[in-house]
């Protein structure tokens, strides 16, 4: 294909064409009198160039995969609702694909520049210069700054469990974008994802200093969640909170949408939940953290859901 074809276009040009194709396809399937005119408009737009035709073909492929023939009367009471579901799903899939590309690029850059990192699904234990250790969970990254007067870890993204050697002269500090955690010697985990930091104490005590809240101490069996503008204490069940160290993910009456979001952290692509209120259903299960796809299949079978598989992307919806 020449440089003027699809491959020769910039990413923004291709996204613009794909967005236009999605808009036209949704209108063409909207039902009613207006849809007939939209169908003619779609065909005219398709014939403008091979690039326009390719954008329409991509949109139609996703449309067919996401919803055709799987909306029974128990879930959708009318053809119009079925069309609306598929239109929504199409937009979500298109957005998710764009976000996936951005996330993969951004995360790769951040991980590559870190002192220590893990990929999706990987666990790694690191011996720190002071004799302490850090176990990195999936898709995590840290930078280290250790010296004669300081022990400082910056958690760039993800989650880590620290087993800290006591040293009264050098407090051990973990920094996240939302605040800091300071200890002398203890066992605790810190997680920083999507603007939220979670601290859980397995042994000893830690002092947290959220960016926009007073300093607070939490002890064994306690946890604290904080963002830029709020904090909340929580109880920590040690049998489940730190099970990821052993490659297990334990859920006890957790909403399905939360379970899917958690499994997504262990998958190299992206899981997307589409449509309906089934995301509020409660899940109690134990999964292996290195088998997120097997966990997803189990959930789909248990709740009668459908998984649409595309490269790097899995879309979960009602049948």
MARKEVEX-536898 format. One record per residue: residue in one letter; residue number from 1; x, y, z of N, C-alpha, C in turn. Coordinates in steps of 0.1 Angstrom, whole numbers, plus 5000, padded with zeros to 4 digits. Each point is the difference from the previous one (the first is absolute). Example, Ala and Ser with C-alpha at 12.3 -4.5 7.8 and 13.67 -1.06 7.14 Angstrom:
<kolmis>
 resn resi  npx  npy  npz capx capy capz  cpx  cpy  cpz
    A    1 5132 4943 5078 4991 5012 5000 5009 5012 5000
    S    2 4996 5011 4993 5009 5011 5000 4992 5011 5008
</kolmis>
This chain:
<kolmis>
 resn resi  npx  npy  npz capx capy capz  cpx  cpy  cpz
    X    1 5008 4988 5000 4992 5012 5000 5009 5012 5000
    X    2 4996 5011 4993 5008 5012 4999 4999 5007 5013
    X    3 5010 5010 5001 5000 5008 5013 4988 5008 5002
    X    4 4992 5002 4989 4987 5007 5002 4989 4992 5005
    X    5 5002 4986 5002 4990 4991 5004 4999 5000 5015
    X    6 4993 4990 5006 4997 4999 5014 5013 5000 5008
    X    7 5010 4992 4996 5012 5000 5008 5008 5013 5000
    X    8 4998 5007 4989 5007 5013 4999 4994 5011 5008
    X    9 4988 4998 5005 4993 5011 5008 5006 5000 5014
    X   10 4999 5011 5006 5004 5001 5014 4990 4993 5009
    X   11 5004 4998 5012 4991 4993 5010 4988 5009 5002
    X   12 5001 5013 5001 4989 5008 5003 4990 5000 4988
    X   13 5006 5000 4988 4991 4999 4988 4992 4987 5000
    X   14 5007 4989 5003 4993 4987 5000 4989 5000 5011
    X   15 5003 5006 5012 4990 5000 5011 4988 5009 4996
    X   16 5003 5011 4993 4989 5008 4995 4991 4993 4991
    X   17 5005 4992 4990 4992 4993 4991 4992 4989 5007
    X   18 5007 4993 5010 4993 4990 5007 4989 5005 5009
    X   19 5002 5012 5006 4989 5007 5007 4988 5003 4992
    X   20 5003 5006 4988 4989 5003 4991 4993 4988 4995
    X   21 5007 4989 4998 4993 4987 4996 4992 4995 5011
    X   22 5004 5001 5012 4992 4995 5012 4987 5008 5001
    X   23 5002 5014 4998 4988 5008 5001 4989 4997 4990
    X   24 5005 4998 4987 4991 4997 4989 4994 4986 5002
    X   25 5008 4990 5005 4995 4987 5002 4989 4999 5011
    X   26 5003 5007 5011 4990 5001 5011 4987 5006 4995
    X   27 5001 5011 4992 4988 5006 4995 4992 4991 4991
    X   28 5008 4993 4991 4993 4991 4991 4993 4988 5006
    X   29 5004 4997 5013 4993 4989 5007 4991 5005 5011
    X   30 4997 5012 5000 4992 5006 5011 4985 4997 4999
    X   31 4996 4995 4988 4986 4997 4998 4991 5012 4997
    X   32 4988 4998 4995 4992 5011 4996 5003 5006 4986
    X   33 4992 5010 4997 5001 5006 4986 5014 5006 4998
    X   34 5006 5006 5010 5012 5007 4998 5012 4990 4997
    X   35 4998 4988 5004 5011 4990 4997 5002 4998 4986
    X   36 4989 5001 4992 5001 4997 4985 5009 5010 4994
    X   37 4998 5013 5003 5009 5010 4995 5014 4998 5005
    X   38 5002 4996 5012 5013 4998 5005 5007 4989 4993
    X   39 4993 4989 4996 5006 4989 4993 5005 5005 4986
    X   40 4992 5008 4993 5005 5006 4988 5012 5008 5002
    X   41 5000 5008 5010 5012 5009 5003 5012 4991 5003
    X   42 4998 4989 5007 5011 4991 5003 5006 4994 4988
    X   43 4992 4996 4990 5004 4994 4988 5008 5010 4992
    X   44 4995 5013 4999 5006 5010 4993 5014 5003 5006
    X   45 5000 5001 5013 5013 5003 5007 5010 4988 4997
    X   46 4995 4988 5000 5009 4988 4998 5007 5001 4986
    X   47 4993 5005 4990 5005 5001 4987 5010 5011 4997
    X   48 5002 5009 5010 5009 5011 4997 5014 4996 4997
    X   49 5005 4990 5007 5014 4995 4997 5002 4987 5007
    X   50 5010 4993 4996 5003 4987 5007 5002 5001 5015
    X   51 5005 5012 5004 5002 5002 5014 4987 5001 5008
    X   52 4990 5007 4993 4987 5001 5006 4994 4986 5001
    X   53 5001 4992 4990 4995 4987 5000 5006 4991 5010
    X   54 5013 5002 5003 5007 4992 5010 4995 5004 5014
    X   55 4998 5013 5002 4995 5004 5013 4986 4994 5003
    X   56 4991 5000 4990 4987 4995 5001 5000 4985 5003
    X   57 5009 4993 4993 5002 4985 5002 5004 4997 5014
    X   58 5009 5008 5005 5004 4998 5014 4989 5002 5010
    X   59 4992 5010 4998 4989 5003 5009 4989 4989 4999
    X   60 4998 4995 4987 4990 4990 4998 5004 4987 5007
    X   61 5013 4997 4999 5006 4988 5006 4997 5000 5015
    X   62 5003 5011 5007 4998 5001 5014 4985 4999 5003
    X   63 4992 5007 4992 4985 5000 5002 4995 4986 5000
    X   64 5005 4992 4990 4995 4986 4999 5004 4991 5012
    X   65 5013 5003 5005 5005 4991 5011 4993 5004 5013
    X   66 4997 5012 5002 4996 5004 5013 4986 4996 5004
    X   67 4991 5000 4990 4986 4997 5005 4991 4992 4992
    X   68 5004 4996 4988 4991 4993 4991 4994 4987 5005
    X   69 4987 4999 5001 4994 4987 5003 5002 4996 5014
    X   70 5003 5008 5010 5003 4995 5013 4992 5008 5011
    X   71 4990 5008 4996 4992 5007 5009 4986 4994 5002
    X   72 4998 4991 5009 4988 4993 5002 4990 5009 5007
    X   73 4987 4997 5000 4989 5008 5005 5002 5002 5015
    X   74 5006 4992 5007 5002 5002 5015 5009 5011 5003
    X   75 5009 5004 4990 5009 5010 5003 4996 5013 4993
    X   76 4994 4999 4988 4997 5012 4992 4985 4998 4995
    X   77 4992 5010 5003 4986 4998 4998 4995 5004 4986
    X   78 5009 5006 4992 4996 5004 4987 5012 5001 4991
    X   79 4998 4999 4986 5011 5001 4991 5007 5014 5001
    X   80 4992 5010 5004 5007 5013 5002 5010 5000 5011
    X   81 4997 4993 5011 5009 4998 5011 5012 4993 4996
    X   82 4998 4989 4992 5011 4992 4995 5010 5009 4992
    X   83 4994 5008 4991 5008 5009 4992 5008 5010 5008
    X   84 4993 5005 5010 5006 5010 5009 5012 4993 5008
    X   85 4998 4988 5004 5011 4993 5007 5012 4998 4991
    X   86 4997 4996 4988 5011 4998 4990 5007 5013 4997
    X   87 4993 5011 4998 5006 5013 4997 5009 5004 5012
    X   88 4995 4998 5012 5008 5004 5012 5012 4991 5000
    X   89 4999 4987 4998 5011 4991 5000 5010 5004 4990
    X   90 4996 5003 4988 5009 5004 4989 5008 5012 5004
    X   91 4994 5010 5006 5007 5012 5004 5010 4997 5011
    X   92 4996 4991 5009 5009 4996 5011 5012 4993 4995
    X   93 4998 4991 4991 5011 4992 4994 5010 5009 4992
    X   94 4994 5009 4992 5009 5010 4993 5008 5008 5009
    X   95 4993 5005 5011 5008 5008 5010 5010 4992 5007
    X   96 4996 4988 5004 5010 4991 5007 5012 4997 4992
    X   97 4998 4998 4987 5012 4997 4991 5009 5012 5000
    X   98 4995 5012 4999 5008 5012 5000 5007 5002 5013
    X   99 4993 4998 5011 5005 5001 5013 5011 4989 5003
    X  100 4998 4988 4995 5009 4989 5001 5014 5004 4994
    X  101 4999 5006 4988 5013 5004 4993 5007 5010 5008
    X  102 4993 5010 5006 5006 5010 5008 5006 4995 5013
    X  103 4992 4991 5006 5004 4995 5013 5013 4991 4998
    X  104 5000 4992 4990 5011 4991 4998 5013 5009 4998
    X  105 4999 5010 4991 5011 5009 4998 5005 5007 5012
    X  106 4990 5006 5008 5004 5008 5011 5006 4991 5011
    X  107 4993 4988 5003 5005 4992 5010 5014 4994 4997
    X  108 5002 4996 4987 5013 4995 4996 5011 5010 5002
    X  109 4997 5013 4997 5010 5010 5002 5004 5002 5014
    X  110 4989 5000 5009 5002 5002 5014 5008 4988 5006
    X  111 4996 4988 4996 5007 4988 5005 5014 4999 4996
    X  112 5003 5004 4988 5014 4998 4995 5009 5010 5007
    X  113 4995 5011 5004 5009 5010 5007 5001 4997 5015
    X  114 4993 4991 5006 5000 4998 5014 5012 4991 5004
    X  115 5004 5001 5013 5011 4992 5005 4996 4985 5000
    X  116 4988 4997 5003 4995 4986 5000 4985 5000 4995
    X  117 4997 4990 4993 4986 5000 4994 4996 4985 4998
    X  118 4986 4999 4999 4995 4987 4996 4990 5003 4989
    X  119 4998 4990 4991 4990 5000 4989 4987 4994 5006
    X  120 4990 5001 4991 4987 4995 5004 5001 4985 5003
    X  121 4995 4996 5012 5000 4986 5004 5013 4996 5007
    X  122 5010 5008 5001 5013 4997 5005 5001 5004 5015
    X  123 5006 4992 5008 5004 5003 5014 5015 4999 5001
    X  124 5006 5009 5008 5014 5001 5002 5004 5005 5014
    X  125 5009 4993 5007 5005 5004 5013 5014 5006 4998
    X  126 5002 5012 5005 5012 5007 4999 5007 5002 5013
    X  127 5013 4997 5001 5008 5002 5012 5004 5015 5000
    X  128 4996 5008 5010 5003 5014 5001 5014 5002 5006
    X  129 5007 5011 4998 5013 5002 5005 5002 5000 5015
    X  130 4989 5002 5008 5001 5000 5015 4997 4986 5006
    X  131 4997 4990 4991 4997 4987 5005 4985 4997 5001
    X  132 4992 5011 4997 4985 4998 4999 4997 4994 4986
    X  133 4987 4997 4998 4997 4994 4987 4987 5007 4995
    X  134 4998 5000 4987 4987 5005 4994 4996 4989 4990
    X  135 4987 4996 5001 4994 4991 4991 4991 5007 4991
    X  136 5003 5001 4987 4991 5008 4991 4989 4991 4994
    X  137 4988 5005 5001 4989 4993 4994 5000 5003 4985
    X  138 4989 4996 4993 4999 5002 4986 5001 5014 4995
    X  139 5006 5003 4989 5001 5013 4993 5003 5011 5010
    X  140 5011 4998 5007 5005 5010 5011 5014 5005 4997
    X  141 5003 5011 5005 5013 5006 4998 5004 5009 5012
    X  142 5013 4999 5004 5005 5008 5011 5013 5006 4996
    X  143 5003 5012 5006 5013 5006 5000 5006 5000 5014
    X  144 5013 4999 5001 5006 4999 5014 5010 5011 5002
    X  145 5001 5005 5012 5010 5010 5004 5004 4996 5014
    X  146 5011 4993 5002 5005 4996 5013 5014 5006 5002
    X  147 5002 5005 5012 5013 5006 5004 5002 4998 5015
    X  148 5011 5007 5005 5003 4999 5014 4990 5006 5009
    X  149 4991 5009 4994 4990 5007 5009 4986 4998 4995
    X  150 4998 4992 4990 4986 4998 4995 4998 4987 4993
    X  151 4987 4995 5001 4995 4989 4993 4987 5004 4993
    X  152 5000 5002 4988 4989 5006 4993 4996 4992 4987
    X  153 4988 4996 5000 4995 4992 4988 4988 5008 4994
    X  154 5001 5003 4987 4989 5006 4993 4992 4989 4992
    X  155 4987 4998 5004 4992 4991 4993 4993 5007 4988
    X  156 5006 4997 4989 4995 5007 4988 4986 4996 4995
    X  157 4998 4987 5001 4987 4994 4997 4999 4986 5005
    X  158 4988 4995 5002 4998 4987 5005 5000 4998 5015
    X  159 5006 4988 5004 4999 4996 5014 5012 4993 5004
    X  160 5004 5002 5013 5012 4993 5005 4998 4997 5015
    X  161 5006 4989 5004 5000 4996 5014 5014 5002 5005
    X  162 5002 5007 5011 5013 5003 5006 5002 4993 5013
    X  163 5011 4993 5002 5004 4994 5012 5013 5008 5004
    X  164 4998 5009 5010 5010 5010 5003 5008 4997 5013
    X  165 5013 5000 4998 5010 4999 5011 5000 5012 5009
    X  166 4999 4998 5013 5000 5012 5009 5013 5008 4999
    X  167 4998 5013 5000 5012 5009 5000 4995 5014 5005
    X  168 5000 5002 5013 4994 5012 5006 5007 5013 4994
    X  169 5012 4999 4996 5007 5012 4994 4995 5003 4986
    X  170 4994 4991 4993 4996 5002 4986 4986 4995 4998
    X  171 4990 5008 5002 4986 4996 4997 4999 4995 4986
    X  172 4992 4990 4998 4997 4994 4986 4988 5007 4995
    X  173 5001 5007 4989 4989 5008 4994 4996 4995 4986
    X  174 4987 4998 4998 4995 4997 4987 4991 5012 4996
    X  175 5003 5005 4988 4993 5011 4995 4991 4996 4988
    X  176 4988 5005 5000 4991 4999 4988 4995 5014 4996
    X  177 4994 5001 4989 4995 5013 4996 4990 5006 5010
    X  178 4994 4992 5008 4989 5004 5010 5006 5003 5014
    X  179 5012 4996 5003 5005 5003 5013 5012 4991 5003
    X  180 5004 4998 5013 5011 4992 5004 4996 4990 5011
    X  181 5008 4990 5002 4999 4990 5010 5014 4999 5007
    X  182 5000 5001 5013 5013 5000 5007 5000 4989 5011
    X  183 5011 4992 5000 5001 4989 5010 5014 5000 5006
    X  184 5002 4993 5011 5013 4997 5005 5004 4985 4996
    X  185 4991 4991 5003 5002 4986 4996 4987 4992 5001
    X  186 4995 4995 4989 4987 4994 5001 4997 4993 4986
    X  187 4988 4994 4999 4996 4993 4987 4987 5007 4996
    X  188 5000 5005 4988 4988 5007 4995 5000 5001 4985
    X  189 4988 5003 4994 4999 5001 4986 4995 5014 4997
    X  190 5004 5005 4988 4996 5013 4995 4996 4998 4985
    X  191 4988 5005 4997 4995 4999 4986 4996 5014 4995
    X  192 5004 5003 4988 4997 5013 4995 4995 4998 4986
    X  193 4987 5002 4998 4994 4998 4987 4989 5010 4998
    X  194 5000 5007 4988 4989 5009 4996 4997 5010 5011
    X  195 5010 5007 5005 4998 5011 5010 4996 4996 5014
    X  196 5002 4987 5003 4996 4995 5013 5012 4992 5006
    X  197 5003 5003 5013 5010 4992 5007 4994 4991 5011
    X  198 5003 4987 5000 4995 4992 5011 5012 4994 5008
    X  199 5000 5001 5013 5010 4995 5008 4994 4989 5009
    X  200 5007 4989 5001 4995 4989 5009 5011 4995 5008
    X  201 4998 4998 5013 5011 4997 5010 4998 4985 5004
    X  202 5010 4992 4997 5001 4986 5004 5006 4998 5013
    X  203 5009 5009 5004 5007 4998 5012 5006 5014 5004
    X  204 4998 5004 5013 5006 5012 5005 4991 5012 4998
    X  205 5006 5012 4998 4992 5012 4998 5007 5009 4989
    X  206 4992 5008 4993 5005 5009 4991 4993 5014 5002
    X  207 5007 5010 4995 4995 5014 5001 4997 5005 4986
    X  208 4988 5003 4997 4996 5005 4987 4998 5015 5000
    X  209 5004 5007 4989 4999 5014 4999 4994 5003 4986
    X  210 4986 4999 4999 4994 5004 4988 5003 5014 4996
    X  211 5000 5003 4987 5004 5014 4995 4990 5010 5006
    X  212 4988 4997 5002 4990 5010 5004 4993 4996 5013
    X  213 5007 4993 5009 4993 4996 5013 5011 4999 5010
    X  214 4996 5000 5013 5009 4999 5011 5007 4986 5000
    X  215 5012 5000 5007 5007 4988 5002 4992 4990 5008
    X  216 5001 4987 4997 4992 4990 5007 5008 4987 5001
    X  217 4999 4993 5012 5007 4987 5002 4990 4989 4999
    X  218 5004 4990 4993 4992 4987 4999 5009 4989 5004
    X  219 4993 4990 5006 5007 4988 5006 4996 4987 4993
    X  220 5006 4989 5006 4998 4987 4994 4985 4997 4998
    X  221 4996 4995 4988 4986 4997 4997 4992 5012 4996
    X  222 5006 5012 4998 4993 5012 4996 5005 5004 4987
    X  223 4992 5008 4993 5004 5006 4987 4994 5014 4999
    X  224 5005 5007 4990 4996 5014 4998 5000 5002 4985
    X  225 4989 5006 4995 5000 5004 4986 4999 5015 4999
    X  226 5008 5006 4992 5000 5015 4998 5002 5004 4986
    X  227 4994 5011 4997 5001 5007 4987 5005 5014 5003
    X  228 4999 5009 4990 5004 5014 5002 4991 5007 5010
    X  229 4988 4995 5001 4991 5008 5009 4991 4992 5010
    X  230 5003 4987 5002 4993 4993 5010 5008 4988 5005
    X  231 4997 4995 5012 5006 4988 5006 4989 4992 5006
    X  232 5003 4987 5001 4990 4990 5005 5007 4988 5006
    X  233 4998 4997 5013 5006 4989 5006 4992 4987 4996
    X  234 5007 4989 5001 4994 4987 4997 5006 4989 5008
    X  235 4993 4989 5002 5005 4988 5007 5007 4992 4989
    X  236 5011 4993 5004 5008 4992 4991 4999 4985 5004
    X  237 4995 4992 4991 4999 4985 5002 5014 4995 4994
    X  238 5008 4996 5009 5014 4996 4996 5000 4988 4991
    X  239 4990 4991 5002 5000 4988 4992 4997 5003 4985
    X  240 4993 5011 4997 4997 5004 4986 5008 5012 4995
    X  241 5003 5009 5009 5006 5013 4995 5014 4998 4994
    X  242 5008 4990 5005 5013 4998 4995 5002 4987 4993
    X  243 4989 4994 4996 5000 4987 4993 5007 5001 4986
    X  244 5000 5012 4994 5006 5002 4987 5015 4996 5000
    X  245 5006 5001 5012 5014 4997 5001 5002 4985 4996
    X  246 4990 4992 5002 5001 4986 4997 4993 4996 4987
    X  247 4997 5011 4993 4994 4997 4986 4985 4997 5001
    X  248 4993 5004 5011 4986 4998 5001 4992 5013 5001
    X  249 4988 5000 4994 4991 5012 5002 4988 4995 5006
    X  250 4996 5005 5012 4989 4995 5008 4989 5011 5001
    X  251 4988 4996 4995 4989 5010 5001 4989 4994 5008
    X  252 4995 5008 5009 4989 4996 5009 4989 5010 5000
    X  253 4989 4996 4992 4989 5009 4998 5004 5013 4995
    X  254 5007 5000 4989 5005 5012 4993 4992 5003 4988
    X  255 4996 5012 4997 4993 5003 4987 5007 4995 4988
    X  256 4993 4995 4990 5006 4994 4988 5009 5011 4993
    X  257 4995 5012 5000 5008 5011 4993 5013 5002 5006
    X  258 5001 4998 5014 5012 5002 5007 5010 4988 4997
    X  259 4994 4988 4999 5008 4988 4997 5006 5001 4986
    X  260 4992 5005 4991 5005 5001 4986 5011 5011 4999
    X  261 4998 5010 5008 5010 5011 5000 5013 4995 5006
    X  262 4999 4991 5010 5012 4995 5007 5007 4990 4991
    X  263 4992 4991 4993 5006 4990 4991 5007 5007 4988
    X  264 4995 5012 4996 5005 5008 4989 5015 5004 5003
    X  265 5003 5002 5013 5014 5004 5003 5010 4989 4997
    X  266 4995 4987 5000 5009 4989 4997 5000 4995 4986
    X  267 4993 5007 4991 4999 4997 4986 5008 5010 4992
    X  268 5007 4995 4990 5009 5009 4992 4992 5009 4991
    X  269 4987 4997 4998 4992 5009 4991 4990 5007 5009
    X  270 4987 4999 4997 4990 5007 5007 4987 4992 5001
    X  271 4993 5000 5012 4987 4995 5001 4990 5011 5001
    X  272 4989 4999 4993 4990 5011 5000 4986 4994 5003
    X  273 4993 5006 5009 4987 4995 5004 4990 5009 4993
    X  274 4990 4995 4993 4991 5008 4992 4986 4997 5003
    X  275 4992 5010 5003 4985 5000 5001 4995 4993 5012
    X  276 4987 5003 5003 4993 4993 5010 5004 5004 5014
    X  277 4993 4994 5010 5004 5003 5014 5006 4988 5007
    X  278 5004 4990 4991 5006 4987 5006 5013 5003 5007
    X  279 5006 5011 4998 5013 5003 5007 4999 5001 5015
    X  280 4987 5001 5005 4998 5001 5014 4999 4986 5006
    X  281 4999 4989 4992 4999 4987 5006 5012 4997 5008
    X  282 4998 4992 5011 5011 4997 5009 5007 4987 4997
    X  283 5013 5001 5001 5008 4988 4996 5009 4996 5013
    X  284 5000 4987 5002 5008 4994 5010 5008 4989 4993
    X  285 5013 5002 4999 5008 4990 4993 5015 5002 5003
    X  286 5008 4990 4996 5014 5000 5001 5006 4997 4986
    X  287 5008 5009 4995 5006 4999 4987 5015 5000 5001
    X  288 5007 4995 4990 5014 5001 4998 5003 5013 4993
    X  289 5010 5008 5006 5003 5013 4994 5006 4998 4986
    X  290 5007 4989 4997 5006 4998 4987 4991 4994 4990
    X  291 4987 4999 5003 4991 4995 4990 4987 5009 5000
    X  292 5002 5013 4996 4988 5008 5000 4989 4996 4990
    X  293 5005 4995 4989 4990 4996 4989 4992 4988 5005
    X  294 5006 4991 5007 4992 4988 5005 4990 5005 5011
    X  295 5004 5010 5008 4991 5006 5010 4988 5007 4993
    X  296 5003 5007 4989 4989 5006 4992 4991 4990 4994
    X  297 5005 4989 4995 4991 4990 4994 4991 4994 5011
    X  298 5006 4998 5012 4992 4994 5011 4989 5009 5004
    X  299 5003 5013 5000 4989 5010 5004 4990 5000 4989
    X  300 5004 5000 4988 4990 5001 4989 4991 4988 5000
    X  301 5005 4988 5003 4991 4988 5000 4991 5000 5012
    X  302 5005 5005 5011 4993 5000 5013 4988 5010 4999
    X  303 5002 5011 4994 4989 5010 4999 4993 5001 4987
    X  304 5004 4991 4990 4993 5000 4987 5003 5012 4992
    X  305 5013 5004 5000 5004 5012 4993 5007 4996 4987
    X  306 5003 5009 4992 5006 4998 4987 5013 5007 4999
    X  307 5011 4994 4996 5013 5006 4998 5003 5001 4985
    X  308 5002 5013 4996 5004 5002 4986 5015 5002 5000
    X  309 5007 4992 4992 5015 5000 5000 5005 5007 4988
    X  310 5008 5010 5003 5008 5007 4990 5014 5001 5005
    X  311 5010 5002 4990 5014 5001 5005 5002 5010 5011
    X  312 5004 4996 5011 5003 5009 5011 4988 5005 5007
    X  313 4988 4996 4996 4988 5006 5006 4990 4989 5002
    X  314 4993 4999 5012 4990 4991 5002 4988 5008 5006
    X  315 4988 4999 4993 4988 5007 5003 4990 4991 5006
    X  316 4996 5003 5012 4990 4991 5008 4987 5007 4999
    X  317 4989 4992 4996 4987 5006 4999 4990 4989 5002
    X  318 4987 5004 5001 4989 4990 5002 4998 4993 4987
    X  319 4995 4988 5000 4998 4992 4988 4988 5005 4993
</kolmis>
